Amino acid sequence: MLGYFFGPRIPAQTEAGVEGLEPGNAILSLRFGDLGLHKGLWPVVGKLPDWNPAEWPMFEAVRRDPLKKAKPRLIRYDDNDPSKILSEQVMESDNDLPSDSVAGYRFVEAKRS
């Protein structure tokens, strides 16, 4: 899944603060696993009334070689399926773009705290 995360945390069972959220105001944007949702640990607190998927695009990410034997690769994912790679291209430097890895829900919680 792709997530845009905002702060501060919204209390469970309230939609307060959901309206007016925009991708540019996210404190964290990344691909993440959905185990927190499946386990019921992340309640759905509301919906954006005028949500437009075109305004919440899949961002480009970088695949880095942990041993630094290969150059970084720019990865572009499908807006409708964040597990589907549309293209990859070799880069000279990674330009501080986000990693193409998938974060676990505990990692996301730790980053948002």
CORSULVEN-V894914 format. One record per residue. N is the residue number from 1. RES is the residue in one small letter. SS is DSSP state (A for helix, B for strand, O for the rest). BURIAL is + if it has 9 or more other C-alpha atoms within 8 Angstrom, else -. Layout:
n: (N N)
res: (RES RES)
ss: (SS SS)
burial: (BURIAL BURIAL)
//
This chain:
n: (1 2 3 4 5 6 7 8 9 10 11 12 13 14 15 16 17 18 19 20 21 22 23 24 25 26 27 28 29 30 31 32 33 34 35 36 37 38 39 40 41 42 43 44 45 46 47 48 49 50 51 52 53 54 55 56 57 58 59 60 61 62 63 64 65 66 67 68 69 70 71 72 73 74 75 76 77 78 79 80 81 82 83 84 85 86 87 88 89 90 91 92 93 94 95 96 97 98 99 100 101 102 103 104 105 106 107 108 109 110 111 112 113)
res: (m l g y f f g p r i p a q t e a g v e g l e p g n a i l s l r f g d l g l h k g l w p v v g k l p d w n p a e w p m f e a v r r d p l k k a k p r l i r y d d n d p s k i l s e q v m e s d n d l p s d s v a g y r f v e a k r s)
ss: (O B B B B O O O O O O O O O O O O O O O O O A A A O O B B B B B O O A A A A O O O O O O O O O O O O O O A A A O O O O O B B B O O O O O O O O O B B B B B B O O B B B B B B B B B B O O O O O O O O B O O B B O A A A A A A A A O)
burial: (- + + + + + - - - + - - - - + - - + - - - - - - - + + + + + + + + + - + + - - - - - - - + - - + - - - - - - - - - + - + + + + + + - - - - - + + + + + + + + - - - + - - + - - + - - + - - + - - - - - + - - + + + - - + - - - + -)
//
